[in-house]
């Protein structure tokens, strides 16, 4: 009887350990894929103690993807991932190479983590300007010729770069010198919320995914709310965009970020049927033929007054929007060095941009709201 009881006890204990073993977390088991809803250029896969970030489209028509392993210290990873660029998180310091990366650091309260930047005069953020003035952020030269010696001396945990094509010798050279480089393709996103969602990319690096998700959710909610407000408009004004640079008139293609925001603001952008995400380069005559009677004109931001426009090109005065003084520019806010805050912050805060445009085109729908980026040219 005793032997039988002991045998039964052994079975019960064995069963218990088998069940516990089944419930124990598996190191390589995926925990969740971070919800990247709009961005097409990256994926975040979170495992028990590490994450894999996949960059799918760092530049137009990229032929390969890039994977990066982000893990906490002393974490065992599968052999299959050991060939990936590995970065220990949370990172303590960083180098970024585009002004569009700056707002993500600020939103995550990581201003002091920035060690260096190419051409510091391009940064407009007041918080970062104070750090620059205090010599806390190093000048790194130009994007295509980053100062390798300074970067090797800084030894950042990671350098966030971007490429225009498959030829990136500067970034390749940095990696050969033992520095960790990650590609960021935010500029290649097509949708307003897709660009803004790259905040989550930085959230993984600083181990602040929950904060990044929370901030983005607020931006998304406000953007979608403003779209619904814009739908109440009883008119859909026609829009001319851009202006001349040298001998070409540059304006957004129909699938671009700027075009889509105008659509969401319930506007009739006159080149909305064109394809592509970059800019169209047209002759003055072609633009004038299509948009001479446009209701509104949103310029590229290079002008602050109507006189500056006609000083540059007297033919601007032939447009109906110019004659009716319905010309707007995102020149309201300038950085300490004269740069437009819009170029730094705009794509990260499409919720503000769309509210500005709705206020311009349908002022009755946003009573009391004052545009943040845009101003009417006088």
VOBA-1610 file (N, C-alpha, C; in pm, whole numbers, padded with zeros to 5 digits, always signed):
BEGIN
Unk+00083-00121+00000Unk+00000+00000+00000Unk+00086+00126+00000Unk+00194+00114+00078Unk+00285+00227+00087Unk+00352+00254-00048Unk+00390+00141-00113Unk+00453+00156-00243Unk+00357+00218-00344Unk+00228+00176-00336Unk+00129+00231-00429Unk+00109+00380-00406Unk+00103+00419-00276Unk+00086+00561-00243Unk+00205+00643-00291Unk+00324+00585-00270Unk+00446+00655-00314Unk+00448+00669-00465Unk+00400+00568-00534Unk+00395+00571-00680Unk+00299+00679-00729Unk+00182+00685-00660Unk+00083+00787-00698Unk+00136+00928-00672Unk+00207+00941-00557Unk+00264+01071-00524Unk+00368+01113-00628Unk+00448+01014-00671Unk+00548+01042-00774Unk+00483+01089-00904Unk+00371+01026-00940Unk+00298+01065-01062Unk+00246+01208-01050Unk+00190+01239-00931Unk+00134+01373-00909Unk+00242+01480-00917Unk+00357+01452-00851Unk+00467+01548-00851Unk+00522+01565-00992Unk+00538+01452-01064Unk+00588+01458-01202Unk+00495+01538-01290Unk+00364+01516-01273Unk+00263+01588-01351Unk+00272+01737-01325Unk+00294+01772-01196Unk+00304+01912-01158Unk+00419+01982-01230Unk+00536+01914-01229Unk+00654+01973-01292Unk+00639+01982-01443Unk+00571+01881-01502Unk+00547+01885-01646Unk+00460+02005-01682Unk+00354+02028-01599Unk+00265+02142-01624Unk+00341+02274-01609Unk+00426+02280-01504Unk+00504+02403-01483Unk+00598+02428-01600Unk+00655+02319-01649Unk+00747+02331-01762Unk+00675+02383-01885Unk+00552+02337-01904Unk+00475+02383-02019Unk+00441+02530-02008Unk+00418+02577-01884Unk+00376+02716-01865Unk+00494+02812-01859Unk+00615+02759-01838Unk+00732+02846-01830Unk+00754+02919-01962Unk+00789+03048-01959Unk+00810+03123-02083Unk+00928+03071-02162Unk+00912+03064-02291Unk+01020+03022-02380Unk+01094+03146-02426Unk+01226+03142-02416Unk+01306+03262-02443Unk+01281+03319-02581Unk+01259+03231-02681Unk+01243+03280-02817Unk+01097+03298-02857Unk+01008+03278-02760Unk+00866+03290-02790Unk+00828+03437-02807Unk+00756+03468-02913Unk+00720+03607-02937Unk+00616+03652-02837Unk+00637+03768-02778Unk+00546+03822-02679Unk+00433+03898-02749Unk+00468+03992-02833Unk+00369+04061-02916Unk+00439+04142-03023Unk+00368+04162-03132Unk+00416+04252-03236Unk+00358+04388-03205Unk+00445+04485-03182Unk+00397+04619-03149Unk+00307+04669-03261Unk+00198+04728-03223Unk+00097+04770-03320Unk+00146+04887-03404Unk+00203+04858-03519Unk+00242+04961-03616Unk+00131+04965-03719Unk+00041+05059-03707Unk-00084+05059-03784Unk-00074+05128-03919Unk+00006+05230-03929Unk+00008+05314-04049Unk+00142+05310-04124Unk+00251+05304-04051Unk+00383+05305-04115Unk+00405+05174-04190Unk+00459+05185-04309Unk+00487+05067-04393Unk+00635+05028-04389Unk+00717+05110-04324Unk+00861+05090-04334Unk+00927+05014-04222Unk+00854+04980-04115Unk+00920+04907-04007Unk+00821+04819-03930Unk+00878+04716-03867Unk+00801+04623-03783Unk+00877+04607-03652Unk+00805+04600-03542Unk+00865+04572-03413Unk+00810+04440-03360Unk+00898+04343-03339Unk+00860+04215-03280Unk+00921+04205-03141Unk+00837+04198-03041Unk+00883+04193-02903Unk+00879+04050-02851Unk+00994+04002-02803Unk+01004+03871-02742Unk+01014+03891-02591Unk+01042+03785-02518Unk+01039+03795-02372Unk+01138+03898-02318Unk+01259+03900-02371Unk+01361+03991-02319Unk+01437+04066-02428Unk+01384+04064-02546Unk+01450+04136-02655Unk+01348+04166-02764Unk+01388+04254-02856Unk+01302+04292-02968Unk+01381+04283-03098Unk+01311+04255-03206Unk+01370+04259-03339Unk+01298+04367-03419Unk+01374+04463-03467Unk+01318+04572-03548Unk+01360+04549-03693Unk+01261+04542-03780Unk+01285+04521-03923Unk+01254+04649-03999Unk+01351+04699-04074Unk+01332+04816-04159Unk+01309+04765-04300Unk+01190+04789-04353Unk+01150+04729-04479Unk+01172+04817-04601Unk+01167+04947-04582Unk+01170+05035-04699Unk+01248+05163-04667Unk+01380+05152-04642Unk+01456+05270-04600Unk+01468+05377-04707Unk+01450+05340-04833Unk+01448+05437-04944Unk+01358+05380-05053Unk+01315+05460-05148Unk+01223+05412-05252Unk+01280+05292-05328Unk+01197+05189-05341Unk+01232+05068-05417Unk+01354+04996-05362Unk+01373+05001-05230Unk+01484+04928-05168Unk+01467+04779-05194Unk+01578+04712-05222Unk+01573+04571-05260Unk+01596+04475-05144Unk+01628+04528-05027Unk+01652+04441-04913Unk+01597+04503-04785Unk+01579+04417-04685Unk+01535+04464-04554Unk+01653+04460-04457Unk+01640+04533-04347Unk+01746+04540-04247Unk+01686+04504-04112Unk+01749+04409-04043Unk+01700+04365-03913Unk+01800+04401-03804Unk+01748+04442-03690Unk+01832+04480-03577Unk+01778+04412-03451Unk+01870+04365-03368Unk+01835+04301-03243Unk+01858+04398-03128Unk+01754+04427-03053Unk+01764+04517-02938Unk+01736+04435-02813Unk+01834+04427-02724Unk+01817+04340-02608Unk+01871+04405-02482Unk+01820+04357-02369Unk+01873+04402-02241Unk+01997+04321-02207Unk+02075+04372-02115Unk+02201+04305-02080Unk+02177+04166-02022Unk+02271+04077-02048Unk+02270+03941-01993Unk+02152+03857-02039Unk+02097+03890-02153Unk+01987+03813-02209Unk+02042+03714-02311Unk+02000+03589-02300Unk+02042+03486-02395Unk+01952+03492-02517Unk+02011+03495-02634Unk+01933+03504-02757Unk+01959+03380-02842Unk+01864+03346-02929Unk+01882+03230-03017Unk+02001+03249-03111Unk+02067+03139-03146Unk+02182+03144-03236Unk+02146+03206-03370Unk+02019+03188-03412Unk+01977+03238-03543Unk+01977+03390-03551Unk+01984+03459-03436Unk+01979+03605-03436Unk+02115+03669-03407Unk+02215+03587-03383Unk+02344+03641-03341Unk+02420+03712-03453Unk+02373+03697-03577Unk+02439+03766-03688Unk+02382+03907-03710Unk+02279+03943-03636Unk+02218+04076-03652Unk+02298+04182-03577Unk+02288+04307-03624Unk+02343+04419-03548Unk+02270+04421-03414Unk+02347+04411-03305Unk+02287+04400-03172Unk+02313+04527-03092Unk+02206+04579-03032Unk+02214+04703-02955Unk+02154+04678-02817Unk+02228+04713-02713Unk+02179+04697-02576Unk+02084+04811-02542Unk+01968+04774-02488Unk+01868+04875-02450Unk+01840+04867-02300Unk+01796+04976-02239Unk+01776+05106-02305Unk+01909+05173-02338Unk+01914+05236-02456Unk+02035+05309-02492Unk+02049+05431-02401Unk+02172+05471-02379Unk+02199+05586-02293Unk+02228+05713-02374Unk+02277+05692-02496Unk+02308+05808-02580Unk+02290+05770-02727Unk+02284+05871-02812Unk+02246+05849-02951Unk+02299+05961-03039Unk+02318+05932-03166Unk+02342+06033-03269Unk+02234+06015-03374Unk+02165+06123-03410Unk+02066+06119-03517Unk+02112+06211-03628Unk+02058+06193-03748Unk+02112+06265-03864Unk+02006+06345-03941Unk+01884+06347-03892Unk+01778+06424-03959Unk+01702+06506-03855Unk+01664+06627-03892Unk+01587+06709-03798Unk+01453+06645-03765Unk+01403+06557-03852Unk+01276+06491-03823Unk+01289+06389-03709Unk+01413+06354-03671Unk+01434+06264-03557Unk+01429+06339-03424Unk+01454+06468-03430Unk+01466+06549-03308Unk+01337+06549-03224Unk+01218+06570-03283Unk+01097+06572-03202Unk+01069+06441-03128Unk+01108+06328-03186Unk+01087+06200-03117Unk+01166+06195-02988Unk+01290+06241-02991Unk+01371+06244-02869Unk+01309+06336-02765Unk+01258+06450-02812Unk+01197+06546-02719Unk+01069+06491-02659Unk+00986+06427-02739Unk+00861+06371-02688Unk+00886+06260-02587Unk+00998+06190-02601Unk+01032+06082-02508Unk+01119+06130-02392Unk+01135+06263-02381Unk+01216+06324-02274Unk+01361+06275-02277Unk+01416+06264-02397Unk+01553+06214-02413Unk+01644+06315-02481Unk+01620+06443-02456Unk+01703+06547-02518Unk+01851+06530-02481Unk+01877+06498-02355Unk+02016+06491-02307Unk+02090+06369-02358Unk+02021+06279-02425Unk+02087+06160-02478Unk+02157+06188-02612Unk+02125+06301-02676Unk+02182+06332-02807Unk+02327+06381-02792Unk+02420+06308-02853Unk+02562+06343-02844Unk+02609+06430-02960Unk+02552+06409-03079Unk+02599+06483-03194Unk+02497+06486-03305Unk+02518+06583-03398Unk+02424+06602-03508Unk+02496+06673-03621Unk+02466+06636-03749Unk+02528+06706-03862Unk+02463+06840-03891Unk+02539+06945-03885Unk+02494+07082-03908Unk+02394+07125-03800Unk+02445+07162-03686Unk+02364+07198-03569Unk+02270+07315-03595Unk+02304+07402-03691Unk+02219+07519-03718Unk+02081+07478-03768Unk+02067+07355-03818Unk+01937+07312-03869Unk+01837+07282-03758Unk+01885+07262-03636Unk+01795+07227-03526Unk+01725+07352-03474Unk+01592+07343-03459Unk+01512+07457-03415Unk+01461+07443-03272Unk+01444+07322-03222Unk+01389+07298-03089Unk+01461+07381-02983Unk+01384+07453-02901Unk+01443+07537-02798Unk+01521+07456-02695Unk+01468+07339-02660Unk+01537+07255-02561Unk+01673+07209-02614Unk+01677+07172-02741Unk+01803+07129-02798Unk+01898+07246-02823Unk+01843+07364-02855Unk+01928+07481-02875Unk+02003+07516-02747Unk+01936+07499-02632Unk+02003+07526-02504Unk+02120+07431-02482Unk+02099+07304-02519Unk+02206+07205-02504Unk+02321+07233-02601Unk+02286+07280-02721Unk+02389+07316-02820Unk+02470+07435-02770Unk+02399+07536-02717Unk+02469+07654-02666Unk+02561+07619-02549Unk+02523+07515-02474Unk+02603+07472-02360Unk+02713+07373-02401Unk+02731+07354-02533Unk+02834+07266-02589Unk+02814+07120-02549Unk+02688+07080-02530Unk+02657+06942-02491Unk+02637+06851-02612Unk+02622+06912-02730Unk+02599+06835-02853Unk+02706+06874-02954Unk+02773+06775-03010Unk+02885+06799-03100Unk+02839+06821-03245Unk+02911+06908-03314Unk+02890+06928-03457Unk+02956+06813-03532Unk+02881+06752-03628Unk+02932+06635-03700Unk+02954+06659-03849Unk+02948+06785-03892Unk+02972+06813-04033Unk+02847+06798-04116Unk+02862+06742-04235Unk+02749+06723-04326Unk+02705+06578-04327Unk+02580+06555-04368Unk+02523+06421-04363Unk+02600+06321-04448Unk+02644+06362-04566Unk+02711+06270-04656Unk+02859+06251-04622Unk+02911+06338-04533Unk+03051+06326-04493Unk+03061+06347-04343Unk+02995+06262-04267Unk+02997+06273-04122Unk+03141+06263-04071Unk+03171+06339-03967Unk+03305+06342-03910Unk+03331+06212-03833Unk+03397+06119-03898Unk+03421+05987-03841Unk+03504+05995-03713Unk+03604+06081-03711Unk+03691+06092-03593Unk+03612+06135-03470Unk+03524+06233-03487Unk+03444+06280-03374Unk+03350+06170-03327Unk+03289+06099-03422Unk+03196+05993-03386Unk+03266+05878-03313Unk+03385+05842-03357Unk+03459+05736-03289Unk+03495+05780-03147Unk+03525+05908-03132Unk+03556+05961-02999Unk+03432+05962-02910Unk+03316+05993-02968Unk+03191+05998-02891Unk+03144+05860-02849Unk+03168+05760-02935Unk+03123+05622-02909Unk+02975+05616-02870Unk+02885+05667-02956Unk+02741+05659-02924Unk+02693+05515-02922Unk+02592+05488-02844Unk+02533+05354-02842Unk+02479+05316-02979Unk+02426+05415-03051Unk+02374+05390-03185Unk+02370+05520-03265Unk+02391+05508-03394Unk+02377+05620-03488Unk+02256+05592-03574Unk+02163+05684-03579Unk+02044+05669-03663Unk+02069+05743-03794Unk+02087+05667-03902Unk+02113+05726-04032Unk+01999+05703-04128Unk+02012+05761-04244Unk+01914+05735-04349Unk+01987+05735-04482Unk+01935+05661-04576Unk+01997+05654-04708Unk+01900+05695-04816Unk+01951+05753-04922Unk+01868+05790-05036Unk+01863+05678-05139Unk+01961+05586-05129Unk+01966+05471-05218Unk+02056+05367-05154Unk+02100+05270-05232Unk+02179+05161-05177Unk+02327+05197-05159Unk+02364+05320-05192Unk+02504+05363-05185Unk+02521+05458-05067Unk+02569+05407-04954Unk+02584+05487-04833Unk+02724+05467-04773Unk+02828+05515-04843Unk+02967+05489-04799Unk+02999+05543-04660Unk+02941+05658-04623Unk+02970+05716-04491Unk+02922+05624-04380Unk+02798+05575-04393Unk+02744+05485-04292Unk+02819+05352-04290Unk+02856+05303-04409Unk+02933+05178-04417Unk+03067+05193-04346Unk+03130+05308-04364Unk+03259+05333-04302Unk+03248+05337-04150Unk+03140+05395-04100Unk+03119+05401-03955Unk+03104+05261-03896Unk+03031+05176-03967Unk+03014+05039-03920Unk+03146+04962-03922Unk+03229+04986-04023Unk+03359+04920-04030Unk+03448+04961-03913Unk+03421+05080-03857Unk+03497+05128-03743Unk+03435+05086-03610Unk+03340+04992-03618Unk+03284+04934-03496Unk+03166+05006-03436Unk+03113+05108-03505Unk+02998+05181-03452Unk+02867+05115-03498Unk+02766+05123-03413Unk+02636+05064-03445Unk+02552+05167-03522Unk+02502+05125-03638Unk+02422+05212-03723Unk+02287+05146-03750Unk+02180+05222-03734Unk+02045+05177-03772Unk+01990+05272-03877Unk+01927+05218-03978Unk+01863+05300-04081Unk+01722+05339-04037Unk+01684+05461-04070Unk+01551+05511-04039Unk+01487+05560-04169Unk+01370+05509-04202Unk+01306+05544-04329Unk+01181+05627-04314Unk+01174+05710-04209Unk+01052+05789-04187Unk+01017+05878-04306Unk+01120+05930-04372Unk+01098+06024-04483Unk+01031+05956-04603Unk+01037+05824-04608Unk+00984+05749-04722Unk+00839+05705-04703Unk+00781+05737-04587Unk+00641+05702-04562Unk+00549+05790-04647Unk+00435+05733-04684Unk+00342+05805-04771Unk+00233+05880-04695Unk+00194+05831-04577Unk+00080+05889-04508Unk+00122+05974-04390Unk+00041+06073-04353Unk+00074+06158-04239Unk+00093+06080-04110Unk+00000+05990-04079Unk+00013+05912-03956Unk+00125+05809-03966Unk+00155+05764-04087Unk+00266+05672-04107Unk+00399+05735-04071Unk+00419+05861-04111Unk+00542+05932-04076Unk+00551+05951-03925Unk+00442+05995-03864Unk+00442+06022-03720Unk+00465+05897-03638Unk+00428+05782-03691Unk+00436+05658-03613Unk+00580+05611-03591Unk+00677+05671-03659Unk+00816+05635-03637Unk+00864+05673-03497Unk+00783+05745-03423Unk+00810+05768-03281Unk+00830+05635-03210Unk+00754+05532-03252Unk+00763+05400-03188Unk+00900+05335-03211Unk+00965+05367-03321Unk+01100+05319-03350Unk+01195+05365-03240Unk+01185+05492-03201Unk+01271+05544-03095Unk+01226+05493-02958Unk+01096+05464-02946Unk+01046+05409-02820Unk+01112+05277-02784Unk+01140+05192-02884Unk+01207+05064-02859Unk+01350+05088-02811Unk+01420+05180-02875Unk+01560+05205-02842Unk+01578+05248-02697Unk+01487+05333-02651Unk+01499+05385-02514Unk+01420+05300-02414Unk+01368+05187-02461Unk+01285+05100-02377Unk+01167+05178-02319Unk+01107+05260-02407Unk+00991+05341-02368Unk+00876+05318-02466Unk+00851+05192-02496Unk+00747+05161-02595Unk+00608+05206-02547Unk+00580+05185-02421Unk+00448+05224-02370Unk+00426+05373-02381Unk+00529+05451-02349Unk+00518+05597-02359Unk+00502+05639-02504Unk+00581+05579-02594Unk+00571+05613-02736Unk+00432+05580-02790Unk+00380+05464-02752Unk+00246+05424-02797Unk+00140+05521-02747Unk+00155+05563-02622Unk+00057+05655-02562Unk+00058+05790-02633Unk+00178+05841-02661Unk+00188+05971-02728Unk+00132+05962-02870Unk+00169+05855-02942Unk+00119+05842-03078Unk-00032+05827-03081Unk-00088+05755-02985Unk-00233+05736-02981Unk-00306+05869-02969Unk-00248+05962-02894Unk-00308+06095-02880Unk-00302+06171-03013Unk-00187+06161-03082Unk-00172+06226-03212Unk-00272+06167-03311Unk-00281+06036-03315Unk-00374+05967-03404Unk-00519+06008-03376Unk-00557+06006-03250Unk-00694+06040-03211Unk-00730+06181-03255Unk-00638+06275-03234Unk-00665+06415-03268Unk-00670+06434-03420Unk-00583+06363-03491Unk-00583+06373-03638Unk-00715+06321-03694Unk-00759+06205-03648Unk-00883+06145-03698Unk-01004+06229-03658Unk-00999+06288-03539Unk-01108+06376-03494Unk-01120+06497-03586Unk-01005+06552-03626Unk-01007+06669-03713Unk-01056+06635-03853Unk-01025+06515-03901Unk-01080+06471-04030Unk-01232+06472-04025Unk-01288+06420-03918Unk-01434+06415-03904Unk-01495+06554-03896Unk-01422+06647-03833Unk-01469+06786-03829Unk-01468+06845-03969Unk-01361+06818-04045Unk-01348+06873-04180Unk-01458+06823-04273Unk-01508+06704-04249Unk-01614+06648-04333Unk-01744+06728-04324Unk-01756+06809-04221Unk-01877+06890-04202Unk-01876+07016-04289Unk-01764+07043-04354Unk-01754+07164-04437Unk-01851+07158-04554Unk-01908+07270-04587Unk-02004+07277-04697Unk-01937+07313-04829Unk-01808+07345-04824Unk-01733+07377-04946Unk-01604+07295-04950Unk-01548+07279-05068Unk-01420+07211-05085Unk-01334+07300-05173Unk-01264+07397-05112Unk-01189+07495-05190Unk-01074+07433-05269Unk-01047+07491-05384Unk-00937+07444-05469Unk-00804+07501-05418Unk-00700+07418-05428Unk-00572+07453-05368Unk-00459+07448-05470Unk-00380+07556-05473Unk-00252+07562-05543Unk-00145+07549-05436Unk-00038+07475-05466Unk+00070+07459-05367Unk+00205+07489-05431Unk+00304+07518-05344Unk+00441+07537-05389Unk+00466+07670-05457Unk+00581+07678-05523Unk+00620+07798-05597Unk+00746+07767-05677Unk+00800+07868-05740Unk+00914+07848-05830Unk+01045+07836-05752Unk+01129+07746-05797Unk+01268+07740-05751Unk+01353+07727-05876Unk+01439+07831-05899Unk+01512+07842-06024Unk+01412+07843-06140Unk+01409+07743-06229Unk+01319+07751-06344Unk+01204+07649-06337Unk+01182+07590-06218Unk+01075+07492-06204Unk+00982+07527-06088Unk+00855+07493-06105Unk+00757+07508-05997Unk+00742+07371-05931Unk+00779+07364-05804Unk+00773+07237-05732Unk+00650+07234-05642Unk+00576+07124-05652Unk+00456+07105-05571Unk+00434+06956-05548Unk+00360+06919-05444Unk+00348+06777-05405Unk+00276+06692-05509Unk+00325+06569-05527Unk+00254+06471-05610Unk+00130+06423-05536Unk+00040+06360-05609Unk-00090+06325-05556Unk-00093+06225-05443Unk+00011+06141-05431Unk+00015+06042-05323Unk+00108+06083-05210Unk+00150+06207-05211Unk+00247+06254-05112Unk+00179+06291-04981Unk+00264+06310-04881Unk+00220+06350-04747Unk+00136+06477-04751Unk+00189+06580-04820Unk+00118+06707-04825Unk-00016+06697-04896Unk-00021+06621-05005Unk-00144+06604-05079Unk-00250+06533-04995Unk-00209+06431-04921Unk-00303+06354-04841Unk-00359+06436-04725Unk-00277+06523-04667Unk-00329+06609-04560Unk-00433+06706-04615Unk-00408+06759-04734Unk-00506+06848-04796Unk-00637+06775-04823Unk-00627+06651-04867Unk-00746+06570-04890Unk-00821+06549-04760Unk-00748+06514-04652Unk-00812+06489-04523Unk-00873+06617-04465Unk-00821+06733-04507Unk-00876+06861-04460Unk-00995+06906-04545Unk-01039+06818-04635Unk-01155+06844-04722Unk-01127+06959-04819Unk-01012+06946-04886Unk-00973+07044-04988Unk-00960+06975-05122Unk-00972+07053-05228Unk-00957+07003-05363Unk-00818+07044-05414Unk-00720+06960-05385Unk-00584+06987-05433Unk-00581+06959-05583Unk-00538+07055-05662Unk-00554+07049-05807Unk-00464+06947-05876Unk-00368+06891-05803Unk-00282+06786-05861Unk-00298+06653-05786Unk-00415+06636-05726Unk-00439+06515-05646Unk-00441+06387-05730Unk-00464+06397-05858Unk-00472+06278-05943Unk-00336+06229-05991Unk-00231+06306-05966Unk-00098+06261-06008Unk-00050+06150-05914Unk+00042+06070-05963Unk+00091+05957-05884Unk+00232+05983-05832Unk+00265+05917-05722Unk+00398+05931-05665Unk+00396+06009-05535Unk+00507+06000-05460Unk+00512+06060-05328Unk+00611+06177-05318Unk+00680+06206-05423Unk+00776+06317-05420Unk+00714+06446-05466Unk+00792+06522-05543Unk+00744+06651-05594Unk+00737+06650-05746Unk+00643+06726-05798Unk+00635+06752-05941Unk+00719+06874-05972Unk+00787+06874-06084Unk+00861+06991-06129Unk+00801+07039-06260Unk+00723+07147-06254Unk+00647+07192-06370Unk+00690+07332-06412Unk+00652+07369-06532Unk+00679+07504-06581Unk+00576+07599-06522Unk+00609+07728-06518Unk+00515+07828-06469Unk+00387+07825-06551Unk+00400+07814-06681Unk+00284+07818-06770Unk+00188+07703-06742Unk+00242+07585-06717Unk+00158+07468-06688Unk+00080+07488-06559Unk+00147+07539-06456Unk+00082+07563-06327Unk-00024+07672-06341Unk+00010+07778-06411Unk-00084+07890-06424Unk-00211+07847-06498Unk-00196+07766-06599Unk-00312+07720-06676Unk-00408+07640-06588Unk-00354+07561-06494Unk-00438+07477-06409Unk-00491+07552-06287Unk-00410+07642-06230Unk-00443+07696-06097Unk-00460+07847-06092Unk-00477+07912-06205Unk-00488+08058-06200Unk-00609+08105-06120Unk-00713+08019-06111Unk-00834+08057-06037Unk-00848+07979-05906Unk-00740+07919-05858Unk-00746+07843-05732Unk-00789+07935-05618Unk-00866+07879-05524Unk-00917+07958-05411Unk-00808+07994-05311Unk-00718+07899-05284Unk-00612+07922-05186Unk-00477+07880-05245Unk-00373+07942-05192Unk-00238+07908-05234Unk-00154+07885-05109Unk-00099+07764-05095Unk-00010+07732-04984Unk+00131+07722-05041Unk+00216+07816-05004Unk+00350+07824-05062Unk+00445+07725-04993Unk+00568+07722-05044Unk+00668+07628-04993Unk+00730+07671-04862Unk+00706+07793-04820Unk+00763+07840-04695Unk+00882+07932-04713Unk+00924+07956-04837Unk+01042+08041-04857Unk+01010+08190-04851Unk+00881+08225-04851Unk+00841+08365-04847Unk+00765+08397-04718Unk+00782+08521-04670Unk+00710+08566-04550Unk+00610+08677-04579Unk+00618+08739-04699Unk+00525+08845-04737Unk+00491+08831-04885Unk+00381+08895-04925Unk+00342+08896-05065Unk+00444+08973-05150Unk+00501+09078-05090Unk+00601+09156-05163Unk+00725+09072-05194Unk+00765+08988-05097Unk+00879+08899-05122Unk+00852+08808-05241Unk+00725+08770-05255Unk+00688+08681-05365Unk+00701+08753-05499Unk+00642+08870-05508Unk+00647+08943-05636Unk+00787+08995-05666Unk+00867+09019-05562Unk+01007+09057-05584Unk+01081+08941-05650Unk+01044+08820-05612Unk+01109+08702-05669Unk+01056+08671-05808Unk+00925+08693-05826Unk+00863+08663-05956Unk+00736+08746-05968Unk+00739+08848-06052Unk+00625+08940-06065Unk+00500+08870-06116Unk+00515+08756-06183Unk+00400+08685-06240Unk+00313+08617-06134Unk+00364+08605-06011Unk+00282+08548-05903Unk+00153+08628-05884Unk+00160+08759-05911Unk+00044+08846-05889Unk-00071+08815-05984Unk-00050+08730-06085Unk-00157+08698-06181Unk-00256+08595-06126Unk-00219+08527-06018Unk-00308+08425-05963Unk-00419+08488-05879Unk-00538+08431-05892Unk-00655+08479-05818Unk-00631+08475-05667Unk-00570+08367-05618Unk-00544+08354-05475Unk-00453+08465-05424Unk-00356+08505-05505Unk-00267+08615-05468Unk-00346+08745-05466Unk-00426+08769-05567Unk-00504+08893-05575Unk-00603+08905-05460Unk-00657+08792-05415Unk-00753+08791-05303Unk-00685+08778-05167Unk-00552+08778-05168Unk-00473+08766-05046Unk-00508+08641-04966Unk-00517+08531-05038Unk-00541+08401-04974Unk-00420+08311-04998Unk-00305+08366-04961Unk-00179+08294-04973Unk-00126+08267-04833Unk-00093+08141-04806Unk-00050+08100-04672Unk+00085+08027-04679Unk+00160+08044-04571Unk+00291+07981-04563Unk+00311+07923-04423Unk+00391+07816-04413Unk+00421+07760-04281Unk+00544+07827-04221Unk+00552+07957-04239Unk+00668+08035-04193Unk+00643+08104-04060Unk+00532+08072-03992Unk+00499+08141-03867Unk+00609+08125-03762Unk+00664+08004-03751Unk+00763+07978-03646Unk+00900+07949-03705Unk+00998+08025-03657Unk+01135+08008-03701Unk+01223+07967-03583Unk+01324+07886-03612Unk+01420+07850-03509Unk+01517+07963-03484Unk+01602+07947-03383Unk+01698+08050-03345Unk+01792+08084-03460Unk+01820+07986-03545Unk+01910+08007-03658Unk+01836+08034-03788Unk+01706+08058-03778Unk+01629+08097-03895Unk+01559+07984-03968Unk+01581+07861-03926Unk+01516+07749-03992Unk+01368+07739-03957Unk+01290+07680-04047Unk+01146+07664-04024Unk+01121+07549-03927Unk+01046+07578-03822Unk+01009+07474-03725Unk+00925+07366-03793Unk+00853+07404-03896Unk+00768+07309-03968Unk+00847+07191-04022Unk+00965+07218-04079Unk+01045+07111-04138Unk+01094+07012-04033Unk+01107+07056-03910Unk+01151+06969-03802Unk+01035+06895-03737Unk+00929+06968-03707Unk+00820+06915-03626Unk+00698+06870-03705Unk+00679+06927-03824Unk+00556+06907-03898Unk+00516+06762-03921Unk+00610+06679-03971Unk+00571+06543-04004Unk+00551+06458-03878Unk+00605+06502-03765Unk+00584+06432-03640Unk+00451+06468-03574Unk+00395+06581-03613Unk+00269+06627-03554Unk+00167+06662-03663Unk+00125+06561-03740Unk+00025+06587-03844Unk-00108+06633-03786Unk-00132+06604-03659Unk-00255+06650-03595Unk-00260+06802-03587Unk-00143+06864-03568Unk-00138+07011-03566Unk-00148+07067-03708Unk-00078+07003-03801Unk-00079+07051-03940Unk-00220+07051-03997Unk-00294+06941-03976Unk-00428+06934-04035Unk-00522+07035-03969Unk-00505+07060-03841Unk-00589+07161-03776Unk-00560+07300-03832Unk-00432+07327-03856Unk-00396+07456-03917Unk-00467+07473-04052Unk-00462+07368-04134Unk-00519+07378-04269Unk-00671+07387-04265Unk-00732+07310-04177Unk-00878+07319-04164Unk-00919+07459-04119Unk-00843+07516-04028Unk-00873+07652-03982Unk-00862+07753-04096Unk-00765+07734-04185Unk-00748+07824-04299Unk-00862+07809-04399Unk-00895+07685-04431Unk-00994+07659-04537Unk-01138+07664-04488Unk-01160+07621-04365Unk-01296+07614-04309Unk-01296+07675-04169Unk-01270+07805-04157Unk-01251+07868-04026Unk-01370+07852-03932Unk-01489+07836-03985Unk-01608+07823-03901Unk-01611+07692-03823Unk-01528+07595-03863Unk-01531+07463-03799Unk-01439+07454-03677Unk-01344+07545-03665Unk-01251+07543-03551Unk-01247+07681-03487Unk-01358+07718-03429Unk-01370+07850-03365Unk-01273+07859-03246Unk-01196+07966-03245Unk-01103+07989-03134Unk-00965+07929-03154Unk-00950+07846-03257Unk-00819+07785-03281Unk-00729+07881-03358Unk-00603+07891-03317Unk-00505+07975-03385Unk-00399+07886-03449Unk-00377+07899-03579Unk-00277+07814-03645Unk-00141+07819-03577Unk-00075+07705-03572Unk+00056+07691-03508Unk+00169+07714-03607Unk+00161+07648-03723Unk+00268+07656-03823Unk+00242+07762-03930Unk+00116+07779-03969Unk+00083+07858-04088Unk+00043+08001-04053Unk+00072+08091-04149Unk+00030+08228-04136Unk-00011+08281-04274Unk-00100+08378-04273Unk-00144+08443-04396Unk-00042+08548-04434Unk+00004+08544-04558Unk+00102+08641-04602Unk+00038+08777-04623Unk+00106+08882-04577Unk+00054+09018-04586Unk+00132+09098-04689
//
